[in-house]
Structure formats: structure tokens, C-alpha cells
Amino acid sequence: MNYAITIITSLTMLIGAVVLLLASITLIKRQKKLLNSIILVEFKSVKAHFIVGLVVTIVLILATILAVSGVFNIEEQLLYSQYGIYGWQFNLIFITLLFLLLTVLMLLIVLTLAKSAIVDKGIYTVLKFLDWYHVHDYIIDENKGLVLLSASKNTFNTLRGTTPPLRVSKQDIPKLKFILDKNKNKFSKENNWQN
């Protein structure tokens, strides 16, 4: 029974780590495309939650390293008394946990350093790229310098497809309005005109 727990736990964490690693690589490739494009308007997204996540992940990584090195030895005794897990199984579980946490750390670093901007082909946000035909509507708060974009056909009737608030400098707002009015939903308009 304890072998099954070890194998299932380790495999689940490994699969999660691989998914996070692939997500990080995808975001890095997307950021590379952004940096190689001509940036028309740059956005500044709020990243405080990513920084908090980084701090929590670093604390968890340090705790995992201490657990594997046997500094406190409490976790190993607890897992042995509750599930009959031996030392090598404990090390396997915690080493895969460490790998998972390192991939979480990598993803959070990528998200913290990621830029958002408008380029000629569309809009790069921290998590995704919106082609112009995805942009159905927008709201700009000129006083706060915030922009919300909607990628949903129902515009802002639903939160699905709505970007998180993106910050834009106040001097870029007229340029931003011009670009968004010119390009938003342009492919859908062409298709509607042809039908």
C-alpha cells in the first residue's frame, strides 16, 4: 500500500511539473516574439500577486530542502507512522515535490518579468496573445490609466475572455484609443460585411 502512495504521489507531482515547465517555455517563446516585434503601446500589469507567490514558493522550497536533508526529521517520522513510508520513499516524494516547486518558481519568475504591449499583429498580455479578431471591445479609465479588453462576443456581459486590468501611461491613451478603434474585431467586421 505504501508503494502505491509513493508512486501515485510522485507521478502526480511529476506530471504537474512537466505541465508547468511547458507553460513556462510557451510564455518565454511568446515574450521573445513580443521583444522582436515593434511595440506600439506598452502596458504595465499589476504583478504584486506574482511577487507574493514567489516569496511563498521560495519558503516552501527551503522547507522542502530542510525536510530532505533531515534537519527536523518530523515529516519522515510522521509519514512512517501514518503510512509506513520508508526513508527512500520519503526522499523520492520530497525530491519530486522540490522539482514541482522549482517549476512553479520558474513560471512565477516568467510571469513577473513578462511584458504586455500592443504590436501591429495584436495584443500581448502576460498570459496570452490576442489577435485583433479576438478583441471585441474595450474600456479605458483615463483617470487611473487602466484598460480592460474583452475577447468575448458578448463583450463585458461575462468575465470570460476579459483581460485583467492593464496599466497604460496617460500620454499613450489617445494613441491607444486610435489603435483599438482602428483594429478591434476587424476580421469579424469583414466577415459580417461579406455575409
C-alpha positions as CSV (number, residue, x, y, z in Angstrom):
1,M,0.0,0.0,0.0
2,N,2.8,2.5,0.9
3,Y,4.4,1.8,-2.5
4,A,1.2,2.8,-4.3
5,I,1.0,6.1,-2.3
6,T,4.7,6.9,-3.2
7,I,4.2,6.1,-6.9
8,I,0.9,7.9,-7.3
9,T,2.1,11.0,-5.4
10,S,5.4,11.2,-7.2
11,L,3.8,10.7,-10.7
12,T,1.1,13.3,-10.0
13,M,3.7,15.8,-9.0
14,L,5.9,15.0,-12.0
15,I,3.0,15.4,-14.4
16,G,2.2,18.8,-12.8
17,A,5.8,19.8,-13.0
18,V,6.0,18.9,-16.7
19,V,2.8,20.9,-17.4
20,L,4.2,23.9,-15.6
21,L,7.5,23.6,-17.4
22,L,5.8,23.5,-20.8
23,A,3.7,26.5,-19.8
24,S,6.8,28.4,-18.8
25,I,8.5,27.6,-22.1
26,T,5.4,28.7,-24.1
27,L,5.4,32.0,-22.2
28,I,9.1,32.5,-22.8
29,K,8.6,31.9,-26.5
30,R,5.7,34.4,-26.6
31,Q,7.8,37.0,-24.8
32,K,10.6,36.5,-27.3
33,K,8.2,37.2,-30.1
34,L,7.0,40.3,-28.3
35,L,10.5,41.6,-27.8
36,N,11.2,41.1,-31.5
37,S,8.1,43.0,-32.5
38,I,7.6,46.7,-32.9
39,I,5.8,47.8,-29.7
40,L,3.1,50.4,-30.4
41,V,1.8,50.9,-26.8
42,E,3.3,49.2,-23.7
43,F,1.1,48.1,-20.8
44,K,2.1,47.7,-17.2
45,S,0.2,44.9,-15.5
46,V,-0.1,44.6,-11.7
47,K,2.2,41.9,-10.6
48,A,2.1,42.1,-6.8
49,H,0.3,38.7,-6.6
50,F,3.1,37.0,-8.6
51,I,5.7,38.5,-6.2
52,V,3.7,37.2,-3.2
53,G,3.6,33.8,-4.9
54,L,7.4,33.9,-5.5
55,V,8.0,34.6,-1.8
56,V,5.7,31.7,-0.7
57,T,7.3,29.3,-3.2
58,I,10.8,30.2,-2.1
59,V,9.8,29.5,1.6
60,L,8.2,26.1,0.5
61,I,11.4,25.2,-1.4
62,L,13.6,26.0,1.6
63,A,11.2,23.9,3.8
64,T,11.4,21.0,1.3
65,I,15.2,21.2,1.2
66,L,15.3,21.1,5.0
67,A,12.9,18.1,5.1
68,V,15.0,16.1,2.5
69,S,18.2,16.9,4.4
70,G,16.7,15.6,7.6
71,V,17.2,18.7,9.7
72,F,14.0,18.3,11.6
73,N,13.1,14.7,10.8
74,I,9.5,15.3,11.9
75,E,8.0,14.8,8.4
76,E,9.8,11.5,7.8
77,Q,8.6,10.1,11.2
78,L,5.1,11.3,10.6
79,L,4.8,9.6,7.2
80,Y,6.4,6.4,8.5
81,S,4.0,6.2,11.5
82,Q,0.9,7.1,9.4
83,Y,1.5,5.4,6.1
84,G,4.5,3.1,6.7
85,I,6.6,5.1,4.2
86,Y,10.4,4.4,4.4
87,G,13.3,6.8,4.1
88,W,13.9,6.2,0.3
89,Q,10.2,6.7,-0.4
90,F,10.1,9.8,1.7
91,N,13.1,11.2,-0.3
92,L,11.5,10.3,-3.6
93,I,8.3,12.1,-2.7
94,F,10.1,15.2,-1.4
95,I,12.5,15.4,-4.3
96,T,9.6,15.3,-6.8
97,L,7.9,18.0,-4.7
98,L,11.1,20.0,-4.9
99,F,11.1,19.6,-8.7
100,L,7.4,20.7,-8.8
101,L,8.2,23.8,-6.6
102,L,11.1,24.7,-8.8
103,T,8.9,24.6,-11.9
104,V,6.3,26.8,-10.0
105,L,9.1,29.2,-9.2
106,M,10.3,29.3,-12.8
107,L,6.7,30.0,-14.0
108,L,6.2,32.8,-11.4
109,I,9.6,34.4,-12.4
110,V,8.5,34.3,-16.1
111,L,5.1,35.8,-15.2
112,T,6.7,38.5,-13.0
113,L,9.2,39.5,-15.8
114,A,6.6,39.2,-18.6
115,K,5.7,42.4,-20.5
116,S,2.3,43.3,-22.0
117,A,2.0,45.5,-25.1
118,I,0.2,46.3,-28.3
119,V,2.0,45.3,-31.5
120,D,0.8,45.5,-35.1
121,K,-0.5,41.9,-35.1
122,G,-2.4,42.1,-31.9
123,I,-2.1,42.4,-28.1
124,Y,0.3,40.6,-25.8
125,T,-1.0,40.2,-22.2
126,V,1.0,38.4,-19.5
127,L,-0.8,35.1,-20.1
128,K,-2.0,35.2,-23.7
129,F,-1.8,36.8,-27.1
130,L,-4.9,38.3,-28.6
131,D,-5.2,38.6,-32.4
132,W,-7.2,41.6,-33.5
133,Y,-10.2,39.4,-34.3
134,H,-10.3,38.4,-30.7
135,V,-10.6,41.9,-29.4
136,H,-14.4,42.7,-29.4
137,D,-14.5,45.7,-27.1
138,Y,-12.5,47.7,-24.5
139,I,-13.0,50.0,-21.6
140,I,-10.4,52.7,-20.7
141,D,-10.4,54.5,-17.4
142,E,-8.5,57.6,-18.3
143,N,-8.1,58.9,-14.7
144,K,-6.5,55.7,-13.4
145,G,-4.8,54.8,-16.7
146,L,-6.4,51.3,-16.8
147,V,-7.6,49.3,-19.8
148,L,-9.8,46.2,-19.9
149,L,-10.1,44.2,-23.1
150,S,-12.9,41.7,-23.9
151,A,-12.2,38.7,-26.2
152,S,-15.8,37.6,-25.8
153,K,-18.5,38.2,-28.4
154,N,-20.9,39.1,-25.5
155,T,-18.3,41.8,-24.7
156,F,-18.4,42.7,-21.0
157,N,-21.6,40.7,-20.2
158,T,-19.3,37.9,-19.0
159,L,-15.9,37.8,-17.3
160,R,-14.8,35.0,-19.6
161,G,-12.4,36.4,-22.1
162,T,-11.8,39.6,-20.2
163,T,-8.2,40.5,-19.5
164,P,-7.0,41.6,-16.1
165,P,-6.7,45.4,-15.8
166,L,-3.7,46.7,-17.8
167,R,-2.0,49.9,-16.8
168,V,-1.1,52.4,-19.6
169,S,0.6,55.7,-19.2
170,K,-1.8,58.7,-19.6
171,Q,0.1,60.2,-22.6
172,D,-0.4,56.9,-24.5
173,I,-4.2,56.9,-24.0
174,P,-5.1,58.8,-27.3
175,K,-2.8,56.6,-29.3
176,L,-4.2,53.5,-27.6
177,K,-7.8,54.6,-28.4
178,F,-6.9,55.2,-32.0
179,I,-5.2,51.8,-32.4
180,L,-8.0,49.9,-30.6
181,D,-10.8,51.7,-32.6
182,K,-8.9,51.0,-35.8
183,N,-8.2,47.3,-35.2
184,K,-10.7,45.8,-32.7
185,N,-12.8,43.0,-34.2
186,K,-11.7,44.0,-37.7
187,F,-11.7,40.4,-39.1
188,S,-15.2,39.8,-37.7
189,K,-16.4,43.0,-39.3
190,E,-15.0,42.0,-42.7
191,N,-16.7,38.6,-42.4
192,N,-20.0,40.2,-41.4
193,W,-19.8,42.5,-44.3
194,Q,-19.2,39.6,-46.7
195,N,-22.2,37.7,-45.3
